[in-house]
Amino acid sequence: MSQPTLVKGGRIPSPMVRTTQGEPCERLREIVLRHQQTEFLRPIALHTVREFERVAEVASEIAGDGLVLDAGCGTGDSTRQLALLHPKHVILAVDRSQARISRAKQALSGLPNVIIARANLVDFWRLSLQSGWHFDYQYLLYPNPSPKKRQIKRRWHAHPVLPTILKLGGRLELRTNWDIYAKEFYSALELCGFPAKLERFAPQQPISAFERKYLESGHPLFRVISDLMDAGTEP
Ligand SMILES: C[S@@+](CC[C@H](N)C(=O)[O-])C[C@H]1O[C@@H](n2cnc3c(N)ncnc32)[C@H](O)[C@@H]1O
């Protein structure tokens, strides 16, 4: 068997998203509209409430212009860049993976405007909204694609938490290496009344670990950007 051509740093190239889904899901409209019309009632985990309270307390002690959310921050590479891009904002870096959050904590120690939290985003977003928070910027960088058609409800645009994300306001940016994810995300925003822009793009510098991996492997990259209506307040 032939060996794969290695990419920069001697790494094995990342495979493209493997899926049998060739088009945006035909059930997307029905799913998104149903979530818009129903209340998401799943109980919020106590450990996330505690983590959120800790974050809120730390955030209230930092003088910042507003909040930026790095949702699913992974190892924190993107968080560092967002802290440089938005130096007067407080950057909240949230991920549920203990291993990745530990690496992020090491990599980001000493950055005064960054708060790192290990939490499930589904509950973190809902607690943020319940607390009347508003984000100036929300970044969803390379979320897990959940590429099997039956997994559609795991994609953020088809998850019952989407209406919560949209109410948190600010400029929302999604990046992905899967065109179908980008198209579905774009359509979901439009269905919810938020005009969006979808484009293929080629960053000069990768913003995150996954973006670097995909760039080095020659994947096409897509982003969807939308300015959501302002809502809520800061902590
Ligand atoms: C593909 S990785 C991308 C990481 C990073 N944004 C990047 O671009 O390098 C997706 C990340 O989302 C996190 N994640 C997925 N679902 C989550 C959830 N419900 N709550 C918190 N984090 C989640 C995973 O732990 C993982 O670190």
The ligand as an ORCA input file, in Angstrom:
! r2SCAN-3c Opt
* xyz 0 1
  C     -13.150     19.935     15.903
  S     -12.739     20.613     17.442
  C     -12.301     22.313     17.026
  C     -11.506     22.977     18.117
  C     -11.073     24.430     17.821
  N     -12.199     25.304     17.691
  C     -10.215     24.503     16.582
  O     -10.672     25.070     15.583
  O      -9.070     24.035     16.634
  C     -14.345     20.830     18.185
  C     -14.275     21.182     19.655
  O     -15.593     21.419     20.123
  C     -15.694     20.848     21.428
  N     -17.117     20.566     21.674
  C     -17.931     19.802     20.922
  N     -19.170     19.788     21.463
  C     -19.122     20.549     22.592
  C     -20.072     20.910     23.582
  N     -21.331     20.478     23.536
  N     -19.668     21.729     24.582
  C     -18.389     22.165     24.646
  N     -17.453     21.850     23.745
  C     -17.801     21.056     22.719
  C     -14.820     19.618     21.386
  O     -14.414     19.197     22.676
  C     -13.657     20.083     20.528
  O     -12.603     20.631     21.291
*
